[in-house]
Amino acid sequence: MKHFNPLLIILILCCLSTSSVAHTLLPVGDDDIIDLSPWLYYVQDDKLQRLDDIQSLNPSRWKKIDPIFNQALAVKPFWIKFSLYNATGEKIKRYLTIGNPHLDKIYLYHQPNAEQTVHLEMGDAYPFSLRPMVHNQFVHSFNLAPDQVHTFYLRIETQGSASVPLTLKSSNGMIRTTESQSLYQGLQLGALLAIGLLSLFIGIISRSPSYSLYAGYVLTVTLLVATLHGLPARYLWPDWPTVQEAIIPLLIPIGITFMLLFSERVLQLRDNNLLMLKLCRYSATSTLILTLLIPFIRYPLALTVDILAVLIVSLLLMVIAVMLSLQGHKLAKLYTFAWSGMLIGSFITAMMYLGIVYLPMLPQTPMLIGLNFEILFMTAVLALRYNDERKTKLKIQHQALEQSRRIRQAKEEALQAEANSNEKLEQMVQERTLELEIALRELNEANQKLTEQNTVDSLTGVKNRAAFEKRLQAEGRLSRRQQTPLSVLMIDIDRFKAINDTYGHLAGDQALKQIAQALKQKLRRPSDLVSRFGGEEFAMILPNTSIDGAEKVAELIRVTVFQLPLSWGANAIPLTISVGVYAEVIVDDQQVNTLVERADKALYHAKNSGRNRVCIYTVDIEQ
């Protein structure tokens, strides 16, 4: 310090000599970082809402902040007061930082002199953009003129920890602490994120539930740790302070649920102890229910319940691991060692939050240290588990290969012995096999011919009625599935009885053959079908064909038949046909019969209308 103003020295001595007056002047010199905790006084009264009330308050009511008050949960709103003065003789810039990023509301009143007051509001109940400086913690910068006294009043409202770690930093101190915190948080979160993502990828690739559950646990813890450092409030949900308030009580039971399910797998409780398996599953169900209830519970109660849940589950898992270790379970020993860090850290954090133990650190710090310790060694447990599974698989594969080699060798020896002793028999078998293959081939050809004969009309060479009905059912289902129209054409030879009566039945058979081949030649798609329906009547199936397309095909075959050069002896026989057409999208199996009936009605309407024409079914035909 370069010099002291005599008046200020007298003022300091007066303040220090009066123990009942809770107002101490803190000299600010060249120190980069000053912890303000020993200089803080507080008062707690719901009636004190305004700065004027605080300034007129009796000094005897101010109390020095004790460590137990600093780590309590859900305290009533309170005021903090302290004063600074510049003892360097030069104008200096300082940063006032509050190291607890989870304080809900902070009302800061900065009085550089008696007339002027700087009023700031910040806290994680406000959007991040309202903070006076872009920083994970709450920071207020100001300048101190030489020998100038600055008085600060802070009103704190919070549902979480009441810890107010106030420090005063120079520019160098601010840069140094920010860099060290960023480095520490980056290494911590980077390691957790790397472990979580690696476990997740291994779980997905290997389809291992153990790795997937552990990845869920580590990634949940990673988000929890980042939230405790105040990072998501800045990068993930800066404009949603409600999420910041609810995320910590919500992540804790989610992480516990993942850990319980992971522990069940890695400790192989299904094979080792059914009672422990039930305890793990009941606990996982309870924490899952707690996760669903958290949004409806007040923050202090939710955090207290979470802390108790962490203690109970940590103790339960430790007891299970110790019991399995005593039974000789190899992984349980390392699991016990890994989980001991989490248990100790959680216990210390709980004792600090409950006001039983005080340590000069934030209450969540012991749990974070325990988490890092536990995750590091639990990764080793998972690696050993994976190594054991790999060795077991390799051993099984080796045994299977060895057994396969022995079987193959025995088979080769048996085959060789059989080949040497039964060479002649093998030759006879081959001859008989060849004869049997020839017979089977001939039988198959005969069956194919028989099948073809059963579906083909012997006179005309087109499909018969049985084949028509079978195809109609199949095409009807296809029409229903694909929602495409199915068309049916009913065709009748005009005055066919007169041909038989005039020229004889042989002439009629010749007419049927010639017409059937003409109809068959006009089909362009493999899915189209023409069949003899009975007597002089034919039927055609046109899948995926609209009524307009079916009408064009019908007209084409009518013209084709009309132009057929049929003659019997020296007599030319005129041929004409009448065609009934109907098309529709099939909706059920019974509708295909309706399709044929309506096409048949259209056919008879065509014949009654003068023959040699195409008629499409309409409702008017029914009348």
C-alpha positions as CSV (number, residue, x, y, z in Angstrom):
1,M,0.0,0.0,0.0
2,K,1.4,3.4,-0.9
3,H,-0.1,5.6,1.8
4,F,-3.0,6.0,4.2
5,N,-5.2,9.0,4.6
6,P,-5.1,10.1,8.3
7,L,-8.9,10.6,8.5
8,L,-9.5,7.1,7.1
9,I,-7.1,5.6,9.7
10,I,-9.1,7.3,12.5
11,L,-12.3,6.0,10.9
12,I,-11.0,2.5,10.8
13,L,-9.8,2.6,14.4
14,C,-13.2,3.8,15.5
15,C,-15.0,1.0,13.6
16,L,-12.6,-1.6,15.0
17,S,-12.9,-0.3,18.6
18,T,-16.7,-0.7,18.6
19,S,-17.5,-4.4,18.5
20,S,-21.2,-3.9,18.6
21,V,-21.2,-2.0,15.3
22,A,-21.2,-4.4,12.4
23,H,-19.5,-2.2,9.9
24,T,-15.9,-2.7,9.1
25,L,-13.9,-0.9,6.5
26,L,-11.7,-3.3,4.4
27,P,-8.6,-1.6,3.0
28,V,-8.0,-2.6,-0.7
29,G,-4.4,-2.7,-1.7
30,D,-2.4,-4.4,-4.4
31,D,-3.7,-7.9,-3.6
32,D,-5.1,-9.7,-6.7
33,I,-7.7,-11.7,-4.8
34,I,-9.3,-10.9,-1.4
35,D,-11.7,-13.2,0.4
36,L,-14.5,-11.0,1.8
37,S,-16.0,-13.7,4.0
38,P,-14.4,-12.5,7.3
39,W,-15.7,-9.0,6.6
40,L,-19.3,-9.8,6.0
41,Y,-22.3,-9.0,8.3
42,Y,-25.9,-9.9,7.8
43,V,-29.3,-9.2,9.0
44,Q,-32.4,-11.4,8.4
45,D,-35.9,-9.8,8.7
46,D,-38.8,-10.2,6.4
47,K,-39.9,-6.6,7.1
48,L,-36.7,-5.2,5.7
49,Q,-37.6,-4.8,2.0
50,R,-36.0,-1.5,0.9
51,L,-32.5,0.0,1.1
52,D,-33.8,2.9,3.2
53,D,-34.9,0.4,5.9
54,I,-31.5,-1.1,5.9
55,Q,-29.6,2.1,6.1
56,S,-31.7,3.3,9.0
57,L,-31.3,0.0,10.9
58,N,-29.7,-0.1,14.3
59,P,-26.1,-1.3,13.8
60,S,-26.4,-3.7,16.7
61,R,-28.7,-5.8,14.7
62,W,-26.1,-6.8,12.2
63,K,-24.4,-10.1,12.9
64,K,-21.2,-11.6,11.5
65,I,-21.9,-14.4,9.0
66,D,-21.0,-17.8,10.4
67,P,-20.1,-20.8,8.3
68,I,-23.2,-22.8,9.3
69,F,-25.5,-20.1,8.1
70,N,-23.6,-19.9,4.9
71,Q,-24.4,-23.6,3.9
72,A,-28.0,-23.8,5.1
73,L,-30.9,-24.6,2.7
74,A,-33.9,-22.4,2.0
75,V,-33.2,-19.6,4.4
76,K,-35.3,-16.5,4.6
77,P,-34.2,-13.5,2.6
78,F,-31.3,-11.7,4.3
79,W,-29.1,-8.6,3.7
80,I,-25.3,-8.4,3.6
81,K,-23.3,-5.3,4.2
82,F,-19.6,-4.4,3.9
83,S,-17.4,-1.4,2.9
84,L,-14.2,-1.0,1.0
85,Y,-11.8,1.8,0.6
86,N,-8.8,2.3,-1.7
87,A,-5.5,2.4,0.2
88,T,-3.2,2.5,-2.8
89,G,-3.3,6.2,-3.6
90,E,-4.2,5.4,-7.2
91,K,-7.4,4.7,-9.1
92,I,-7.9,0.9,-9.3
93,K,-10.5,-1.4,-11.0
94,R,-11.9,-4.3,-9.0
95,Y,-14.4,-7.1,-9.7
96,L,-16.8,-8.2,-7.0
97,T,-17.6,-11.9,-7.7
98,I,-20.2,-14.2,-6.0
99,G,-19.0,-17.8,-6.5
100,N,-22.4,-19.5,-6.0
101,P,-24.2,-19.6,-9.4
102,H,-27.4,-20.9,-7.9
103,L,-28.6,-18.0,-5.9
104,D,-32.1,-17.2,-7.1
105,K,-32.2,-13.4,-6.7
106,I,-29.4,-10.9,-5.8
107,Y,-30.3,-7.2,-5.2
108,L,-27.0,-5.3,-5.2
109,Y,-26.8,-1.7,-4.0
110,H,-23.4,-0.1,-4.5
111,Q,-22.8,3.3,-3.0
112,P,-19.5,4.9,-4.1
113,N,-20.5,8.0,-2.1
114,A,-23.4,9.2,0.1
115,E,-25.4,10.6,-2.8
116,Q,-25.1,8.0,-5.5
117,T,-26.4,4.4,-5.6
118,V,-25.8,1.8,-8.3
119,H,-28.7,-0.8,-8.2
120,L,-28.2,-4.2,-9.9
121,E,-30.5,-7.3,-10.0
122,M,-29.1,-10.7,-11.0
123,G,-29.5,-14.4,-10.1
124,D,-30.4,-17.7,-11.8
125,A,-34.1,-16.7,-11.5
126,Y,-33.4,-14.1,-14.2
127,P,-32.4,-14.7,-17.9
128,F,-28.6,-14.9,-18.4
129,S,-28.7,-11.8,-20.6
130,L,-29.6,-9.6,-17.6
131,R,-26.3,-10.3,-15.8
132,P,-24.0,-7.2,-15.6
133,M,-21.1,-9.3,-17.0
134,V,-21.0,-12.4,-19.2
135,H,-19.6,-14.9,-16.7
136,N,-20.7,-18.2,-15.1
137,Q,-20.6,-16.5,-11.7
138,F,-22.2,-13.2,-10.7
139,V,-19.7,-10.4,-11.3
140,H,-19.9,-6.6,-10.7
141,S,-17.0,-4.4,-11.9
142,F,-16.3,-0.9,-10.4
143,N,-13.5,1.6,-10.0
144,L,-12.1,2.7,-6.7
145,A,-10.7,6.2,-6.5
146,P,-7.9,6.9,-4.0
147,D,-9.1,7.1,-0.4
148,Q,-12.7,6.6,-1.5
149,V,-15.0,4.5,0.6
150,H,-17.5,2.2,-1.2
151,T,-20.4,0.6,0.7
152,F,-22.2,-2.5,-0.6
153,Y,-25.6,-3.8,0.4
154,L,-26.8,-7.2,-0.9
155,R,-30.3,-8.7,-0.5
156,I,-30.2,-12.5,-1.1
157,E,-33.3,-14.6,-1.9
158,T,-32.7,-18.3,-2.6
159,Q,-34.3,-21.7,-2.1
160,G,-31.0,-23.5,-2.4
161,S,-27.8,-23.1,-0.4
162,A,-27.3,-19.7,1.2
163,S,-23.6,-19.7,0.6
164,V,-22.4,-16.3,-0.6
165,P,-18.7,-16.7,-1.4
166,L,-17.8,-13.1,-2.1
167,T,-14.3,-12.2,-3.4
168,L,-12.7,-9.0,-4.6
169,K,-10.4,-9.4,-7.5
170,S,-8.1,-7.3,-9.6
171,S,-8.1,-7.6,-13.4
172,N,-5.1,-10.0,-13.2
173,G,-6.8,-12.0,-10.4
174,M,-10.0,-12.1,-12.4
175,I,-8.2,-13.4,-15.5
176,R,-6.2,-15.9,-13.5
177,T,-9.2,-17.4,-11.6
178,T,-11.4,-17.5,-14.7
179,E,-8.7,-19.4,-16.6
180,S,-8.0,-21.8,-13.8
181,Q,-11.7,-22.5,-13.4
182,S,-12.2,-22.9,-17.1
183,L,-9.3,-25.3,-17.3
184,Y,-10.5,-27.3,-14.3
185,Q,-14.2,-27.4,-15.5
186,G,-13.1,-28.2,-19.0
187,L,-10.9,-31.1,-17.9
188,Q,-13.6,-32.4,-15.6
189,L,-16.5,-32.2,-18.0
190,G,-14.4,-33.3,-20.9
191,A,-13.3,-36.5,-19.1
192,L,-16.9,-37.2,-18.0
193,L,-18.3,-36.6,-21.5
194,A,-15.6,-38.7,-23.1
195,I,-16.3,-41.6,-20.8
196,G,-20.0,-41.2,-21.3
197,L,-19.9,-41.1,-25.1
198,L,-17.4,-43.9,-25.3
199,S,-19.6,-46.1,-23.1
200,L,-22.6,-45.2,-25.2
201,F,-21.0,-46.1,-28.5
202,I,-19.6,-49.4,-27.1
203,G,-23.1,-50.1,-25.7
204,I,-24.7,-49.5,-29.1
205,I,-22.2,-51.4,-31.1
206,S,-21.9,-54.4,-28.7
207,R,-25.6,-54.2,-27.6
208,S,-24.4,-54.4,-24.0
209,P,-27.0,-53.1,-21.5
210,S,-24.2,-52.6,-18.9
211,Y,-22.4,-50.0,-21.1
212,S,-25.7,-48.3,-22.2
213,L,-26.8,-47.9,-18.6
214,Y,-23.4,-46.7,-17.5
215,A,-23.4,-44.2,-20.4
216,G,-26.8,-42.9,-19.2
217,Y,-25.4,-42.5,-15.6
218,V,-22.2,-40.7,-16.7
219,L,-24.0,-38.4,-19.1
220,T,-26.6,-37.5,-16.5
221,V,-23.8,-36.8,-14.0
222,T,-22.0,-34.7,-16.6
223,L,-25.0,-32.5,-17.1
224,L,-25.4,-32.3,-13.3
225,V,-21.8,-31.2,-12.8
226,A,-22.1,-28.7,-15.6
227,T,-25.2,-27.3,-14.0
228,L,-23.5,-27.0,-10.6
229,H,-20.8,-25.0,-12.3
230,G,-23.5,-22.7,-13.9
231,L,-22.6,-23.6,-17.5
232,P,-26.0,-24.7,-18.9
233,A,-27.5,-21.5,-17.7
234,R,-25.1,-19.7,-20.0
235,Y,-25.0,-22.1,-23.0
236,L,-28.0,-24.4,-23.0
237,W,-31.0,-22.5,-21.6
238,P,-29.9,-18.9,-21.0
239,D,-33.5,-17.6,-21.5
240,W,-35.2,-20.3,-19.5
241,P,-34.5,-19.8,-15.8
242,T,-37.3,-22.2,-14.8
243,V,-35.3,-25.0,-16.3
244,Q,-32.3,-24.0,-14.3
245,E,-34.4,-24.1,-11.1
246,A,-35.8,-27.6,-11.8
247,I,-32.9,-29.4,-13.4
248,I,-30.7,-30.2,-10.4
249,P,-33.4,-32.0,-8.3
250,L,-34.5,-33.8,-11.5
251,L,-31.1,-35.0,-12.6
252,I,-30.2,-36.6,-9.2
253,P,-32.9,-39.3,-9.1
254,I,-32.4,-40.0,-12.8
255,G,-28.7,-40.6,-12.2
256,I,-29.5,-42.8,-9.2
257,T,-31.9,-44.9,-11.3
258,F,-29.2,-45.4,-14.0
259,M,-26.6,-46.4,-11.3
260,L,-28.9,-48.9,-9.7
261,L,-29.7,-50.6,-13.0
262,F,-26.1,-50.6,-14.0
263,S,-25.0,-52.0,-10.6
264,E,-27.5,-54.8,-11.0
265,R,-25.9,-55.8,-14.3
266,V,-22.2,-55.3,-13.5
267,L,-22.5,-57.2,-10.1
268,Q,-24.5,-59.9,-11.8
269,L,-27.1,-59.9,-9.1
270,R,-29.4,-62.2,-11.1
271,D,-26.8,-65.0,-10.7
272,N,-25.4,-64.1,-7.3
273,N,-28.2,-63.0,-5.0
274,L,-31.9,-62.7,-5.8
275,L,-32.6,-60.7,-2.6
276,M,-30.1,-58.0,-3.6
277,L,-31.6,-58.0,-7.1
278,K,-35.0,-57.3,-5.7
279,L,-33.6,-54.5,-3.5
280,C,-31.9,-52.9,-6.5
281,R,-35.0,-53.1,-8.6
282,Y,-37.3,-51.8,-5.8
283,S,-34.9,-48.9,-5.3
284,A,-34.7,-48.1,-9.0
285,T,-38.5,-48.1,-9.1
286,S,-38.7,-45.7,-6.1
287,T,-36.2,-43.3,-7.6
288,L,-38.0,-43.4,-10.9
289,I,-41.3,-42.5,-9.1
290,L,-39.3,-39.7,-7.3
291,T,-38.2,-38.4,-10.7
292,L,-41.9,-38.1,-11.8
293,L,-42.8,-36.4,-8.5
294,I,-39.9,-33.8,-8.4
295,P,-41.7,-31.2,-10.6
296,F,-44.5,-31.0,-8.1
297,I,-42.3,-30.6,-4.9
298,R,-40.8,-27.3,-3.7
299,Y,-37.1,-26.9,-4.4
300,P,-35.8,-27.1,-0.8
301,L,-37.8,-30.2,0.0
302,A,-36.9,-31.8,-3.4
303,L,-33.2,-31.2,-2.8
304,T,-33.4,-32.6,0.8
305,V,-35.2,-35.7,-0.5
306,D,-32.6,-36.1,-3.2
307,I,-29.8,-35.9,-0.7
308,L,-31.4,-38.5,1.5
309,A,-32.0,-40.7,-1.5
310,V,-28.3,-40.4,-2.5
311,L,-27.2,-41.4,1.0
312,I,-29.6,-44.4,1.2
313,V,-28.8,-45.7,-2.2
314,S,-25.0,-45.2,-1.8
315,L,-25.2,-47.1,1.5
316,L,-27.3,-49.8,0.0
317,L,-24.9,-50.3,-2.9
318,M,-21.9,-50.2,-0.6
319,V,-23.5,-53.0,1.6
320,I,-24.3,-55.1,-1.5
321,A,-20.8,-54.6,-2.9
322,V,-19.1,-55.5,0.5
323,M,-21.3,-58.7,0.9
324,L,-20.4,-59.8,-2.7
325,S,-16.7,-59.0,-2.0
326,L,-16.7,-61.3,1.0
327,Q,-18.2,-64.0,-1.1
328,G,-15.3,-63.8,-3.5
329,H,-16.8,-61.8,-6.3
330,K,-13.9,-60.3,-8.2
331,L,-15.5,-57.2,-9.6
332,A,-17.3,-56.4,-6.3
333,K,-14.0,-55.6,-4.6
334,L,-13.1,-52.9,-7.1
335,Y,-16.7,-51.7,-7.2
336,T,-16.6,-51.3,-3.4
337,F,-13.4,-49.2,-3.7
338,A,-14.9,-47.1,-6.4
339,W,-18.2,-46.6,-4.7
340,S,-16.6,-45.7,-1.3
341,G,-15.5,-42.3,-2.8
342,M,-19.1,-41.5,-3.8
343,L,-20.4,-42.6,-0.4
344,I,-18.0,-40.5,1.5
345,G,-18.5,-37.5,-0.7
346,S,-22.3,-37.7,-0.6
347,F,-22.2,-38.2,3.2
348,I,-20.0,-35.1,3.7
349,T,-22.2,-33.0,1.3
350,A,-25.4,-34.1,3.1
351,M,-23.9,-33.3,6.5
352,M,-22.9,-29.8,5.3
353,Y,-26.3,-29.1,3.8
354,L,-28.0,-30.3,7.0
355,G,-25.8,-28.0,9.1
356,I,-24.0,-30.8,11.0
357,V,-20.5,-30.4,9.5
358,Y,-18.7,-27.3,8.2
359,L,-15.9,-27.3,5.7
360,P,-14.4,-24.2,4.0
361,M,-15.9,-25.1,0.6
362,L,-19.2,-25.2,-1.3
363,P,-21.4,-28.0,0.0
364,Q,-21.6,-29.8,-3.3
365,T,-17.7,-29.9,-3.6
366,P,-17.2,-33.2,-1.6
367,M,-19.9,-34.9,-3.7
368,L,-18.3,-33.7,-7.0
369,I,-14.9,-35.1,-5.8
370,G,-16.5,-38.4,-4.9
371,L,-18.3,-38.5,-8.2
372,N,-15.1,-38.0,-10.2
373,F,-13.4,-40.7,-8.1
374,E,-16.3,-43.1,-8.4
375,I,-16.7,-42.7,-12.2
376,L,-13.0,-43.1,-12.8
377,F,-12.7,-46.4,-10.9
378,M,-16.2,-47.6,-12.1
379,T,-14.9,-47.2,-15.6
380,A,-12.1,-49.6,-14.6
381,V,-14.8,-52.0,-13.2
382,L,-16.6,-51.9,-16.5
383,A,-13.4,-52.4,-18.4
384,L,-12.6,-55.5,-16.3
385,R,-16.1,-56.8,-16.9
386,Y,-15.7,-56.3,-20.6
387,N,-12.3,-58.0,-20.5
388,D,-13.8,-61.0,-18.6
389,E,-16.7,-61.2,-21.1
390,R,-14.2,-61.1,-24.0
391,K,-12.0,-63.8,-22.5
392,T,-15.1,-66.0,-21.8
393,K,-16.3,-65.5,-25.4
394,L,-12.8,-66.3,-26.7
395,K,-12.6,-69.4,-24.6
396,I,-16.0,-70.6,-25.8
397,Q,-15.1,-69.9,-29.4
398,H,-11.8,-71.8,-28.9
399,Q,-13.6,-74.7,-27.4
400,A,-16.2,-74.6,-30.2
401,L,-13.5,-74.5,-32.8
402,E,-11.6,-77.4,-31.2
403,Q,-14.8,-79.4,-31.0
404,S,-15.6,-78.6,-34.6
405,R,-12.1,-79.7,-35.6
406,R,-12.5,-83.0,-33.8
407,I,-15.9,-83.6,-35.3
408,R,-14.5,-82.7,-38.8
409,Q,-11.6,-85.0,-38.3
410,A,-13.8,-87.9,-37.1
411,K,-16.1,-87.3,-40.0
412,E,-13.3,-87.3,-42.5
413,E,-11.9,-90.6,-41.1
414,A,-15.3,-92.2,-41.2
415,L,-15.9,-91.0,-44.8
416,Q,-12.5,-92.3,-45.8
417,A,-13.1,-95.7,-44.2
418,E,-16.6,-95.8,-45.9
419,A,-15.1,-94.8,-49.2
420,N,-12.4,-97.5,-49.0
421,S,-14.8,-100.3,-47.9
422,N,-17.9,-99.4,-50.0
423,E,-16.5,-98.1,-53.3
424,K,-18.6,-100.5,-55.3
425,L,-21.7,-99.8,-53.3
426,E,-21.2,-96.1,-53.9
427,Q,-21.1,-96.7,-57.6
428,M,-24.3,-98.6,-57.5
429,V,-25.9,-95.9,-55.4
430,Q,-24.9,-93.3,-57.9
431,E,-26.4,-95.3,-60.7
432,R,-29.6,-95.8,-58.8
433,T,-29.6,-92.1,-57.9
434,L,-29.2,-91.2,-61.6
435,E,-32.1,-93.5,-62.5
436,L,-34.2,-92.0,-59.7
437,E,-33.4,-88.4,-60.8
438,I,-34.5,-89.3,-64.4
439,A,-37.7,-90.8,-63.1
440,L,-38.3,-87.8,-60.9
441,R,-37.7,-85.4,-63.8
442,E,-40.1,-87.4,-66.0
443,L,-42.7,-87.4,-63.2
444,N,-42.3,-83.7,-62.7
445,E,-42.8,-83.0,-66.4
446,A,-45.8,-85.2,-66.3
447,N,-47.2,-83.3,-63.3
448,Q,-46.5,-80.0,-65.0
449,K,-48.4,-81.2,-68.1
450,L,-51.3,-82.5,-65.9
451,T,-51.4,-79.2,-64.0
452,E,-51.4,-77.3,-67.2
453,Q,-54.1,-79.5,-68.6
454,N,-56.2,-78.9,-65.5
455,T,-56.1,-75.1,-66.0
456,V,-56.3,-75.0,-69.8
457,D,-59.5,-75.5,-71.9
458,S,-58.7,-78.5,-74.1
459,L,-60.6,-77.2,-77.1
460,T,-59.6,-73.5,-77.3
461,G,-56.1,-73.6,-75.6
462,V,-57.0,-70.7,-73.2
463,K,-57.5,-70.9,-69.5
464,N,-60.6,-72.7,-68.2
465,R,-63.2,-71.4,-65.8
466,A,-61.5,-72.8,-62.7
467,A,-58.3,-71.0,-63.6
468,F,-60.4,-67.8,-64.2
469,E,-62.0,-68.0,-60.7
470,K,-58.7,-68.6,-59.0
471,R,-57.0,-65.7,-60.7
472,L,-60.0,-63.4,-60.1
473,Q,-59.8,-64.0,-56.3
474,A,-56.0,-63.3,-56.4
475,E,-56.4,-60.1,-58.5
476,G,-59.2,-59.0,-56.2
477,R,-57.0,-59.1,-53.1
478,L,-54.3,-57.3,-55.0
479,S,-56.8,-54.6,-56.0
480,R,-58.0,-54.2,-52.4
481,R,-54.4,-53.9,-51.1
482,Q,-53.1,-51.5,-53.8
483,Q,-56.4,-49.7,-54.2
484,T,-56.3,-50.1,-58.0
485,P,-59.3,-50.8,-60.3
486,L,-59.9,-54.4,-61.5
487,S,-61.8,-54.8,-64.9
488,V,-63.8,-57.9,-66.1
489,L,-65.0,-58.4,-69.7
490,M,-67.7,-61.0,-70.4
491,I,-67.7,-62.0,-74.1
492,D,-70.4,-64.0,-75.9
493,I,-70.4,-65.1,-79.6
494,D,-73.4,-63.8,-81.3
495,R,-75.8,-66.4,-82.9
496,F,-73.4,-69.3,-82.1
497,K,-76.2,-71.8,-82.1
498,A,-77.1,-70.8,-85.7
499,I,-73.5,-71.7,-86.7
500,N,-73.7,-75.1,-85.1
501,D,-77.1,-75.7,-86.6
502,T,-76.1,-74.5,-90.1
503,Y,-72.5,-75.7,-90.5
504,G,-72.2,-78.3,-87.8
505,H,-70.5,-78.6,-84.5
506,L,-67.0,-78.9,-86.1
507,A,-67.5,-75.5,-87.6
508,G,-68.6,-74.2,-84.2
509,D,-65.4,-75.7,-82.6
510,Q,-63.3,-74.0,-85.3
511,A,-65.0,-70.7,-84.5
512,L,-64.3,-71.1,-80.8
513,K,-60.6,-71.9,-81.4
514,Q,-60.1,-69.0,-83.8
515,I,-61.9,-66.5,-81.5
516,A,-59.9,-67.7,-78.4
517,Q,-56.6,-67.3,-80.2
518,A,-57.6,-63.8,-81.4
519,L,-58.5,-62.8,-77.9
520,K,-55.3,-64.2,-76.5
521,Q,-53.2,-62.3,-79.0
522,K,-54.7,-59.0,-78.0
523,L,-53.5,-59.3,-74.4
524,R,-50.3,-57.2,-73.9
525,R,-49.6,-57.7,-70.2
526,P,-48.6,-60.9,-68.5
527,S,-51.1,-60.2,-65.7
528,D,-54.0,-60.1,-68.2
529,L,-56.1,-63.3,-68.6
530,V,-58.5,-64.7,-71.1
531,S,-60.5,-67.9,-70.3
532,R,-63.4,-69.9,-71.7
533,F,-66.2,-69.3,-69.3
534,G,-68.5,-71.9,-70.7
535,G,-70.1,-72.8,-74.1
536,E,-69.6,-69.9,-76.5
537,E,-68.8,-67.5,-73.6
538,F,-65.3,-66.1,-72.7
539,A,-64.2,-63.9,-69.8
540,M,-61.2,-61.6,-69.5
541,I,-59.5,-60.2,-66.4
542,L,-57.6,-56.8,-66.8
543,P,-55.8,-55.9,-63.5
544,N,-55.1,-52.2,-62.7
545,T,-57.3,-51.1,-65.6
546,S,-59.9,-48.4,-65.4
547,I,-63.3,-48.6,-67.0
548,D,-62.1,-46.4,-69.9
549,G,-59.2,-48.7,-70.6
550,A,-61.3,-51.8,-70.3
551,E,-63.8,-50.3,-72.8
552,K,-61.0,-49.6,-75.3
553,V,-59.8,-53.2,-75.0
554,A,-63.3,-54.5,-75.4
555,E,-63.9,-52.5,-78.6
556,L,-60.5,-53.6,-79.9
557,I,-61.4,-57.3,-79.6
558,R,-64.9,-56.7,-81.0
559,V,-63.4,-55.2,-84.1
560,T,-60.8,-58.0,-84.3
561,V,-63.4,-60.8,-84.1
562,F,-65.6,-59.0,-86.7
563,Q,-62.6,-59.0,-89.1
564,L,-61.7,-62.7,-88.6
565,P,-61.7,-64.6,-91.9
566,L,-63.6,-67.7,-90.8
567,S,-64.9,-70.1,-93.5
568,W,-66.2,-73.6,-93.5
569,G,-65.9,-75.3,-96.9
570,A,-66.9,-72.8,-99.5
571,N,-68.9,-70.8,-97.0
572,A,-67.7,-67.7,-95.2
573,I,-69.0,-67.5,-91.7
574,P,-69.6,-64.0,-90.3
575,L,-68.5,-63.7,-86.6
576,T,-69.5,-61.0,-84.1
577,I,-69.3,-60.8,-80.4
578,S,-71.1,-58.9,-77.6
579,V,-69.0,-57.7,-74.7
580,G,-70.1,-56.6,-71.2
581,V,-67.6,-54.5,-69.2
582,Y,-67.3,-53.5,-65.5
583,A,-64.4,-52.2,-63.4
584,E,-64.2,-51.3,-59.7
585,V,-61.7,-51.1,-56.8
586,I,-62.2,-54.2,-54.7
587,V,-63.0,-53.7,-51.0
588,D,-63.7,-57.3,-49.9
589,D,-63.6,-60.9,-51.2
590,Q,-67.3,-61.0,-52.0
591,Q,-67.1,-58.0,-54.4
592,V,-65.3,-60.0,-57.1
593,N,-68.5,-62.0,-57.6
594,T,-70.4,-58.8,-58.0
595,L,-67.8,-57.7,-60.6
596,V,-68.6,-60.8,-62.7
597,E,-72.4,-60.5,-62.2
598,R,-72.4,-56.9,-63.4
599,A,-70.2,-57.5,-66.3
600,D,-72.6,-60.4,-67.3
601,K,-75.6,-58.1,-67.0
602,A,-73.8,-55.6,-69.2
603,L,-73.2,-58.5,-71.7
604,Y,-76.8,-59.4,-71.9
605,H,-77.8,-55.8,-72.3
606,A,-75.4,-55.6,-75.3
607,K,-77.0,-58.7,-76.8
608,N,-80.6,-57.4,-76.2
609,S,-79.5,-54.1,-77.7
610,G,-78.7,-55.6,-81.1
611,R,-75.5,-57.6,-80.6
612,N,-72.0,-56.9,-82.0
613,R,-71.4,-54.1,-79.5
614,V,-69.7,-53.2,-76.2
615,C,-71.8,-52.3,-73.2
616,I,-70.6,-50.9,-69.9
617,Y,-72.5,-51.7,-66.7
618,T,-74.5,-48.8,-65.3
619,V,-77.2,-48.6,-62.7
620,D,-79.8,-48.1,-65.5
621,I,-79.3,-51.7,-66.6
622,E,-80.7,-52.9,-63.3
623,Q,-84.0,-51.0,-64.0
